[in-house]
Amino acid sequence: MATFPGENFLLHNDTGQRLFHESAKGLPIIDYHGHLSPQLIAEDHRFPNLTKAWLDGDHYKWRAMRTNGIAEQFCTGNADDRDKFRKWAETVPMTLRNPLYHWTHIELQRYFGVEDLLNGSTADKIYDQCSDLLQKPGYSVRGLLKRMKVEVVCTTDDPADDLRHHISIKEKPFGIKVLPAFRPDKSLQFDDPSLLNGYYDELERSAGYEVNTLETLLNALRLRHDFFSEQGCCIADHGLEQLPDEELGLDDLRKAFRKVRTGEHINLAARNGLRLFILQQLAEWNAEKGWVQQYHLGAMRNNNSRMRKGLGPDTGWDSIGDFPQGRALSRFLDRLDQKGKLAKTILYNLNPADNALFSAMAGNFNDGSIPGKVQFGAAWWFLDQQQGIIEQLNALSSIGLLSRFVGMLTDSRSFLSFPRHEYFRRIFCNLLGDEIEKGLLPRDEGLIQDLISRVCHENAKTYFNW
């Protein structure tokens, strides 16, 4: 029986197969957005077994296991690691046509040479084989990154973080660039004064600066923004339902901030007014420093309040939202553009209905100063599967310039997720190959190979100045 996934997995035409194997397959990886632990990289951590390396923190797998009727103790609970893996293995055959089925078997092949299909019968054999390999040279965290030819990794870091692990990595480099990204979402939690004030206390300690007014909050954030820049950061990142569009006067903003800092709840207009004001300030600093800013828009988070209360955020209770995006996004970018303060910007949508909207919106603010200055970002989260990737590529190609796209990312907490770049490259090459064979693109090897190199590696390297 042929191995799955095979050599030409996702490559359904001769031209696509040749493009992938000759042009895309060997390119290094630049992963400019993810959630890997810088501590584990700094310590060159070695995972004790496959569960710790592969299942811990992976809410994609947890959601599938829960849907398959697996109890929480085998997802986020205190069950034995081997038993957790067995439950995941039992779930894998139930994920047919879900991208998890593809990713699971690509990852087992690429990192561990496993060619068996994962199921309840093969679970123990695969667990033992992979866990044993994880103890060998070349299978520490840094070894796993090198195995996938990773060139650059960006983590996602809070402004209050001291970045000590990034500093440690920079002092003792190991051949892969590891950089922080500035993610100030916690500073905008105006819906929950208790949570917000606890965070502001943490920010005060980190910045060494008291936060008791709107101005002092901005000063503290600016100090951390400067500190991140000193440590090599050149990316800001925001995860929002939608961009706010509530402009309030400075006096009203100051009053609202004083209320929330003393623990009072404020109305929706005040919450959104504060968010807009702070986001605009942050965006102007990004432009001043030449950073790239990323806006991930459209996630409806923490839908299951009971489970959110028990397990915390980022444990698999988020979904696609149907928030209006166009007008507020346009006005936000336009305000910055009018001031000459619009930084390089990548826009990500989570609702596939917004693909064309986001692609068209990016084109409104490309002024010829930088190739691809404002970009429609890669298929994200629920959309980073075969159909979602194709739809994103089609919307970008139809309305913008595919040739300036900065390509794929993992958006992952797992050190075993880098074959997602291969997954994207296979889909991309198959799409190009199909259109070449249909006569929709020219049979010009140099032209198409240059496009593949740009999208899969060179554009990101140039765009982020790496």
C-alpha positions in Angstrom: 0.0 0.0 0.0 1.3 3.4 -0.9 2.5 5.7 1.9 0.1 8.5 2.9 0.8 11.3 2.4 2.9 10.4 -0.7 5.6 12.3 -2.5 3.1 14.1 -4.7 0.5 14.7 -1.9 -1.8 17.7 -3.0 0.0 17.9 -6.3 -2.5 16.7 -9.0 -0.7 17.8 -12.1 2.8 17.2 -13.6 3.7 20.9 -13.7 2.8 21.4 -10.1 4.8 18.4 -9.0 7.9 19.8 -10.8 7.4 23.3 -9.5 7.2 22.0 -5.9 10.1 19.6 -6.0 12.4 21.8 -8.0 11.5 25.3 -6.8 9.6 25.3 -3.5 10.5 22.3 -1.5 14.0 23.3 -0.4 13.4 26.9 0.4 14.2 28.1 4.0 11.3 29.0 6.3 10.6 32.5 7.6 7.9 32.3 10.2 7.0 35.9 11.0 3.9 35.1 13.2 3.7 32.3 15.8 3.3 31.6 19.5 6.4 29.5 20.3 7.9 29.8 23.7 11.1 31.8 23.7 12.1 30.2 27.0 12.1 26.8 25.4 14.3 28.1 22.6 16.7 29.8 25.0 17.0 26.6 27.1 17.1 24.4 24.0 14.4 22.3 25.7 14.1 18.6 25.2 10.6 17.2 25.3 10.3 14.0 27.5 7.7 12.4 25.1 5.6 13.0 22.1 2.6 14.2 24.1 4.6 17.0 25.6 5.9 18.0 22.2 2.8 17.6 20.1 -0.4 17.8 22.2 0.3 20.2 25.0 -1.1 23.6 24.1 -2.7 22.5 20.8 -6.3 23.7 20.9 -6.9 22.4 17.4 -6.3 18.8 18.6 -8.3 19.4 21.8 -11.4 20.7 19.9 -11.3 17.5 17.7 -10.9 15.3 20.7 -13.8 16.9 22.5 -16.0 16.6 19.4 -15.1 12.9 19.3 -16.4 12.5 22.9 -13.0 12.5 24.7 -13.1 13.7 28.3 -11.3 16.9 29.2 -8.8 15.0 31.5 -7.2 13.7 28.2 -7.0 17.1 26.7 -6.0 19.7 29.3 -6.3 17.5 32.3 -3.9 15.4 34.4 -4.3 12.1 32.6 -1.1 10.1 31.9 0.8 11.4 28.8 0.6 8.0 27.1 -3.1 7.8 27.8 -3.6 11.3 26.3 -1.7 10.2 23.2 -3.8 7.1 22.9 -7.0 9.2 23.0 -5.6 11.5 20.3 -4.7 8.5 18.2 -8.2 7.2 18.5 -9.5 10.5 17.3 -7.3 10.9 14.3 -9.3 8.5 12.0 -12.3 10.6 12.8 -10.6 13.7 11.4 -10.8 12.6 7.8 -11.2 15.7 5.5 -10.2 17.9 8.4 -6.7 19.5 7.9 -5.6 17.8 11.2 -5.5 14.5 9.3 -3.1 15.9 6.8 -1.0 17.8 9.3 -0.8 14.9 11.6 0.7 12.6 9.1 3.0 15.2 7.4 4.5 16.0 10.8 5.0 12.4 11.8 6.8 11.8 8.5 8.9 14.9 8.4 10.2 14.9 11.9 10.2 11.2 12.8 10.1 9.2 9.6 6.8 7.6 10.6 4.9 6.2 7.6 2.2 4.3 9.5 -1.3 5.9 9.8 -2.0 7.0 13.3 -4.9 5.2 15.0 -5.7 3.3 18.1 -3.8 0.3 17.0 -0.6 2.1 16.0 -0.6 4.6 18.9 1.8 2.8 21.3 4.3 2.0 18.5 4.4 5.5 17.2 4.4 7.1 20.7 7.5 5.0 21.6 9.3 5.5 18.4 8.9 9.3 18.4 9.4 9.7 22.2 12.7 7.8 21.8 13.8 10.0 18.9 13.1 13.1 21.0 15.8 12.1 23.4 18.5 11.8 20.6 20.8 14.5 19.3 19.2 16.8 16.8 15.7 16.5 18.4 15.9 19.3 21.0 13.8 22.4 20.3 16.7 24.0 18.3 17.3 20.8 16.5 13.6 20.6 15.5 13.8 24.1 14.1 17.0 23.4 12.1 15.5 20.1 10.8 12.8 22.2 9.0 15.4 24.8 7.6 13.8 27.6 9.7 15.6 30.8 9.1 13.6 33.3 11.2 11.1 32.8 14.0 9.0 35.6 15.6 7.2 34.9 18.9 4.3 36.9 20.3 5.1 38.9 23.4 3.3 41.1 25.9 4.6 44.6 26.5 5.2 43.8 30.1 7.5 40.8 29.3 11.1 41.4 30.2 12.3 39.5 27.1 15.0 37.9 29.1 14.8 34.7 27.0 15.2 36.7 23.8 18.1 38.6 25.3 19.7 35.2 26.2 19.3 33.9 22.7 20.7 37.1 21.2 23.8 36.8 23.4 24.4 33.2 22.4 23.1 32.9 18.8 22.6 29.5 17.2 22.1 30.2 13.6 18.3 31.0 13.6 17.1 34.5 14.1 14.5 34.6 17.0 12.7 37.9 17.5 9.9 39.2 19.7 6.7 40.8 18.4 4.8 43.5 20.4 1.3 42.3 21.3 -0.5 44.9 23.5 -4.0 43.4 23.5 -4.1 43.1 27.3 -3.9 46.9 27.6 -7.2 47.2 25.8 -9.4 45.0 28.0 -11.8 47.7 28.9 -14.7 45.3 29.2 -13.2 43.9 32.5 -11.9 46.6 34.8 -10.6 44.0 37.3 -8.6 42.1 34.7 -7.4 45.3 33.1 -6.2 46.9 36.4 -4.3 43.7 37.3 -2.6 44.0 34.0 -1.8 47.7 34.4 -0.2 46.9 37.8 2.0 44.4 36.0 2.9 46.9 33.3 3.8 49.5 35.9 6.4 47.1 37.4 7.8 46.3 34.0 8.0 49.8 32.8 9.0 51.3 36.2 6.4 53.9 35.6 3.1 54.6 37.4 0.0 54.2 35.3 -2.8 56.3 36.8 -3.8 58.5 33.8 -4.3 58.0 30.1 -1.1 59.9 29.5 0.9 57.8 31.9 -0.4 54.6 30.3 0.8 55.8 26.9 4.2 56.7 28.4 4.5 53.2 29.9 3.6 51.6 26.6 6.0 53.8 24.8 8.8 52.8 27.1 8.1 49.2 26.5 7.8 49.8 22.7 11.2 51.4 22.8 12.6 48.5 24.8 11.3 45.9 22.4 12.8 47.8 19.5 16.2 47.7 21.3 15.9 43.9 21.4 15.4 43.6 17.7 11.6 43.7 17.5 10.2 45.1 14.3 6.7 43.7 14.4 3.5 44.8 16.3 0.5 42.5 16.4 -3.1 43.0 17.4 -5.9 40.5 17.8 -9.3 42.2 17.7 -12.9 41.4 16.9 -12.9 44.5 14.7 -11.2 47.9 14.7 -13.1 50.5 16.9 -14.5 53.6 15.2 -15.6 55.7 18.2 -13.8 59.1 18.2 -14.1 60.9 21.6 -12.6 64.1 22.8 -9.5 64.0 25.0 -11.3 65.1 28.1 -13.9 62.4 27.7 -11.2 59.8 27.2 -9.3 61.0 30.3 -12.5 60.8 32.4 -13.3 57.3 31.1 -9.8 56.1 31.9 -9.9 57.4 35.4 -13.1 55.6 36.0 -11.9 52.2 34.7 -8.6 52.6 36.6 -10.6 52.9 39.8 -12.5 49.7 38.9 -15.7 51.3 37.5 -17.4 49.9 34.4 -17.6 52.3 31.4 -20.1 52.2 28.5 -19.4 50.8 25.1 -18.7 54.2 23.4 -16.1 55.0 26.1 -14.5 51.5 25.8 -14.2 51.8 22.0 -13.0 55.4 22.2 -10.2 54.4 24.4 -9.3 51.5 22.2 -9.2 53.6 19.1 -7.1 56.3 20.7 -4.5 53.9 22.0 -4.4 51.8 18.8 -3.7 55.0 16.8 -0.9 56.0 19.1 0.7 52.6 18.8 0.3 52.6 15.1 2.1 56.0 14.8 5.0 54.6 16.9 5.2 51.6 14.6 5.5 53.9 11.6 8.2 56.0 13.3 10.3 52.9 13.9 9.7 51.3 10.5 7.9 48.3 12.1 5.4 46.1 10.4 2.0 46.0 12.1 -0.4 43.1 11.8 -4.2 43.2 12.5 -5.9 39.8 13.1 -9.6 40.7 12.9 -12.7 38.6 13.3 -12.3 36.1 16.1 -15.2 35.6 18.4 -13.3 34.5 21.5 -14.2 32.6 24.7 -17.7 31.5 23.6 -18.0 28.9 26.3 -18.0 30.9 29.5 -18.1 27.9 31.7 -15.0 26.3 30.2 -13.3 29.7 29.8 -13.7 30.2 33.6 -12.3 26.7 34.3 -9.4 26.5 31.8 -8.6 30.1 30.8 -8.2 31.6 27.3 -6.6 29.9 24.3 -7.9 26.5 25.2 -10.2 25.9 22.2 -13.4 27.9 22.8 -13.0 30.5 20.0 -14.7 30.7 16.6 -15.3 32.7 13.5 -17.2 35.9 14.2 -19.5 37.9 11.8 -18.5 41.4 12.7 -18.7 44.2 10.2 -15.2 45.1 9.2 -15.0 47.5 6.2 -15.9 51.0 7.3 -14.0 51.0 10.6 -10.9 49.4 9.0 -11.0 52.0 6.2 -11.3 54.9 8.6 -8.6 53.6 10.8 -6.1 53.2 8.0 -7.1 56.5 6.5 -6.5 58.5 9.7 -3.0 57.2 9.8 -2.4 57.7 6.1 -3.5 61.4 6.3 -0.9 62.0 9.0 1.8 60.2 7.0 1.9 57.6 9.8 0.7 54.5 8.2 3.3 51.7 8.7 3.7 48.6 6.6 0.5 46.7 7.5 -0.8 43.1 7.1 -4.5 42.5 7.4 -5.9 39.1 8.4 -9.6 38.1 8.4 -11.1 35.1 10.1 -14.4 35.2 8.3 -14.0 33.9 4.7 -16.8 36.1 3.6 -14.4 39.1 4.1 -11.7 37.8 1.7 -12.4 40.1 -1.2 -13.1 43.0 1.2 -9.7 42.7 2.9 -7.8 42.3 -0.4 -9.5 45.4 -1.8 -9.0 47.4 1.3 -5.2 46.7 1.2 -5.1 48.2 -2.2 -6.6 51.5 -1.1 -3.5 52.3 0.9 -0.6 51.2 -1.3 1.0 54.5 -2.3 4.0 53.3 -4.3 6.5 54.0 -1.5 7.1 50.3 -0.6 6.2 47.2 -2.6 3.2 45.6 -1.0 3.2 48.1 1.9 -0.4 47.1 2.9 -1.0 43.4 2.5 -3.9 41.0 2.6 -2.4 38.4 5.0 -2.3 34.6 4.8 -5.2 32.3 5.5 -5.5 32.4 9.3 -6.6 30.0 12.0 -9.8 28.3 10.9 -8.9 29.2 7.3 -5.4 27.8 7.1 -6.6 24.6 5.4 -6.6 23.6 1.7 -9.8 25.4 0.7 -9.1 28.4 2.9 -5.6 28.8 1.5 -6.9 28.5 -2.1 -9.7 31.1 -1.5 -7.2 33.5 0.1 -4.8 33.1 -2.8 -7.6 33.6 -5.3 -8.9 36.8 -3.6 -5.4 38.2 -3.3 -4.5 37.3 -6.9 -7.8 38.7 -8.4 -7.7 42.0 -6.6 -4.1 42.6 -5.5 -0.6 41.4 -6.4 0.2 37.8 -5.5 3.8 38.5 -6.5 4.2 40.9 -3.4 2.6 38.5 -0.9 4.8 37.7 2.1 3.6 34.1 2.3 2.6 31.6 4.9 3.1 31.4 8.7 2.4 28.8 11.4 0.5 30.9 14.0 1.3 27.9 16.2 2.4 27.0 19.7 4.0 23.7 18.6 7.6 23.2 17.5 6.3 20.4 15.2 4.0 22.7 13.1 6.5 23.9 10.5 5.4 21.4 7.8 2.4 23.8 7.5 4.8 25.8 5.2 5.2 22.7 3.1 1.4 22.2 3.1 1.0 25.8 1.8 3.7 25.4 -0.8 2.2 22.2 -2.2 -1.2 23.8 -2.5 0.4 26.9 -4.1 2.4 24.9 -6.6 -0.5 22.8 -7.6 -2.6 25.9 -8.2 0.1 27.4 -10.4 0.7 24.1 -12.2 -3.0 23.6 -12.9 -3.3 27.1 -14.5 -0.2 26.6 -16.5 -1.5 23.4 -18.0 -4.9 25.1 -18.7 -3.1 27.9 -20.5 -4.0 30.5 -18.0 -0.4 31.2 -17.1 2.6 31.0 -19.4 5.0 28.1 -19.6 7.8 30.3 -18.6 9.8 28.4 -16.0 11.9 31.4 -14.9 8.9 33.6 -14.4 7.0 31.1 -12.3 10.0 29.9 -10.3 10.6 33.6 -9.4 7.0 33.9 -8.2 7.4 30.8 -6.0 10.7 32.0 -4.5 9.2 35.4 -3.8 6.0 34.2 -2.1 7.6 31.3 -0.2 10.7 33.1 1.0 12.1 36.3 -0.6 9.2 38.7 -0.1 9.1 38.1 3.7 12.9 38.5 3.9 12.7 41.9 2.1 9.5 43.2 3.7 10.7 42.7 7.2 14.3 43.7 6.4 15.8 40.4 7.4 
